[in-house]
Amino acid sequence: MDRRSFLCTAASACFAADEPGLKITSVRLVKTRPRNPLPTYTPDPGSYWVNREAARPITIYPEYTGRRGPGSKWMPDPAGPMGGFTVEIATNKGVKGYGNGGNGGGPVIEGHLAKLLMGENPLNIERLWDVIWRATLFYGRAGTALHAMSGIDLALWDLAGKVRGVPVYELLGGRTWERVPAYATGNDVEQSVKFGYKKIKLALPHGPGAGKEGLKKNVELVRRSREILGPDGYLMIDCWMALTEAYTVELAEAVAPYNVYWLEEVLQPDDYEGMGRLNARIGSTFLATGEHEYTRWGFQRLLRYKAADIWQPEILWCGGMTEMRHIGSLALANGIPLYPHAGGFPETIHYLASYPALTWAETTLPPPGGPDRVYKMFEEQRGVTRGPEGVYFQPPNRPGFGLDIEAA
């Protein structure tokens, strides 16, 4: 049995890609769960992923200091309509694709975009992206509309891989890299180093509202992290849109002795002029942004203002795989490194494995405090290996994105 026949058998729904009559018959939001979930446990109470104290734009108001993640009083309910979502696209041939999207995108699909897809050939991915883009221009172009589009686009790519019986990276031109270097995000630095990471991104705990005392605490976190990581590892800082120009300059100067590789999202995403000014002024570290930027047109604005050294599109938000490819081509043509946000997601790791420039995948470990089985399963499910650059990830080799999920 050849490779394609084996994969088609495994997919149980493979047929010739040019078979006539393939049509979308259903578009619906679904709840999913992993077929083989990690064991549940109570994390260490001091873990970053328990406390998640981090700077963010709203912390200029003291009543909104504290946790950043789900459950904080200013964040949307992750299980409600303003949370993320999974969309299922089904066909008359029995093939189904699944796509994840960002906050608030689900109602856009149910209220508008689903009807535009019914009866269409799901393999016409670029055409369908353009149809829903044009249909949402009067209220979209960014935010929830793009979150919805991203989920649909990813479901179509997943479906196309299953139709052809191949992983998505094969649809993208095949593997450029057998494995992709990874970095760990989060302030549990000891855990990340013990796991094998040599690249770590910190969440900045305090913004300008915390004053000089907050700045001292930020610098102390960086100093201590550098000590744990050692002189040769890469250390980055995520500022999550929380700073001002003046504070960014002060922070960059204060952490310069610790060889910080980049400062990420220092200003609000629409402040292209401010980012451009900072990028021209700061020479001790690179500036990175793009997690909350959308489409090739948004990244063209970053380019025009010379706003960042490094781009970080998020595949679940920026427009999906289709738009990630356009953004990546723009980055390649202009010599800009691409380090996608949440690059260790299965969807993004397929892209990075095929991308013709070596980059890194952003990843997060399960919080410390769990049994050894948790971290062993994490390694197995994500194809973790280790080598000269620390930890590496690999994409699943099952058809589509290889998402090992069940839909309800």
Secondary structure by P-SEA (a helix, b strand, c coil): ccaaaaaaaaaccccccccccccccbbbbbbbbbccccbbbbccccccccccccccccccccccccccccccccccccccccccbbbbbbccccbbbbbbbcccaaaaaaaccccccccccccaaaaaaaaaaaaacccccccaaaaaaaaaaaaaaaaaaaaaccccccccccccccbbbbbbbccaaaaaaaacccbbbbcccccccccaaaaaaaaaaaaaaaaaacccbbbbbbccccccaaaaaaaaaaacccccccccccccccaaaaaaaaaaccccbbbbbccccccaaaaaaaaaaccccbbbbbccccccaaaaaaaaaaaaaacccccccccccaaaaaaaaaccbbbbbbbccccccccaaaaaaaaaaaccccccccbbbbcccccccccccccc
